[in-house]
Amino acid sequence: MSKTSKSNQIEKIVFGGSGLTRIDGCVTFVPFSAPGDEVTLQITQKKKHYQTAEIKALDKKGPERVSPKCPHYESCGGCHLQHLSYKGQLEAKQSFIQEALFIDEVPITPSPQEWNYRSHIRLNLAKEGEGFKMGYIGLDNRSFIEPTVCPLFSEDPTFFSLVKEALLTLPNQGIKSASFRIFKVEGKIYLAFSTFPNLPKTLIKFPFSEGTAYKSPGKEKLLGKFPFAPYGFMQSNAPVTKKIHETLIEWVGSHPKKILDLYCGAGATSLLLAQKGHEVVGVEANRFLLPSSNEVKFICSKVETALPKLLKTFTPDLIIVNPPRTGLSKEIPPLLKAETLLYLSCMPSTLARDIQRLNSRYSLENVHAFDMFPQTTHVETLVRLMKNR
């Protein structure tokens, strides 16, 4: 496909990060474009109802276009919006939610840090000679990107070279590929390796790491002290997570309630609410995430399995749901009958679908967005639904 268009103006950013324009009436998605850009395009793919194009010439910059900070931005695939000002990013995220929910306004809480905010990242290891190379699968799903820097995690230009140098000491043992996570907690670095078919015979404690964890099927070894579960869940942006919790607690109110926390993850929300005097039951399928607690009753089960049984003995005043991107499975909405529902979503489209499934019994009262992941199109949305009288 090689057709080149005349100059077109980008209308807006859509979820996923591409700009939208129309060529001869056909919706056209343009990666790495910004609202207000005037661009000469080359069509790269044609579908029945839309097409994609790449920028051949930037004829005029839109008002929110900026220079990306990361040298790997257009090949890595981890970020989508580095070419937009932070103001432009927030406006785009608000529009994703407004269009999905058909509402006029969505307040959004920005991240205190636009860069260097991630608490952890995952990297792949691939065999190279007698050792490993370290990096990401690229945006094209084929190339292997070896980062020299990741401004979302660390702005120290020596950090990745230090990690790469240390990995040379890791025994290969015929391993073709593996992965590991780097954690940054209170200024200290921790490593957690996974997908090793066999634990290395000689476990390595890296000099820059407070703790190093190794995992293979049925085995887990820790070197050093970990103030968290290295193979559990950890929020990527702690200050924004705190803002979400503050808003959620405010919406719950101070009057003691029976609360059901579905897809409760590591139980942070459940525990906070229990400390406020509420009776809380949390449900989570991943047993590695659930904490031990005398304050909250945690049930390790799929929500679809646990909920029908649980509702026979526990009648909640308020239900919190925080499902994965796929949203609620279709059998869940008919079971939700509490006076108030709080829904925390990371996907505007499935949030909109689930609200539609609930709208015969519930009305949308409040919506608030939180920018958990600056430089990407990901956005957290908290909504409050009240039972119709």
Beta strands, then each sheet from edge to edge (+ up, - down):
strand 1: 8-9
strand 2: 12-13
strand 3: 19-23
strand 4: 26-30
strand 5: 38-46
strand 6: 50-60
strand 7: 108-109
strand 8: 120-128
strand 9: 131-137
strand 10: 144-145
strand 11: 177-185
strand 12: 188-194
strand 13: 211-216
strand 14: 219-224
strand 15: 258-262
strand 16: 279-284
strand 17: 297-300
strand 18: 318-321
strand 19: 340-345
strand 20: 362-370
strand 21: 380-387
sheet 1: 1+ 5- 6+ 4+ 3- 2+
sheet 2: 7+ 20+ 21- 19+ 18+ 15+ 16+ 17+
sheet 3: 10+ 9- 8+ 11- 12+ 13+ 14-
end
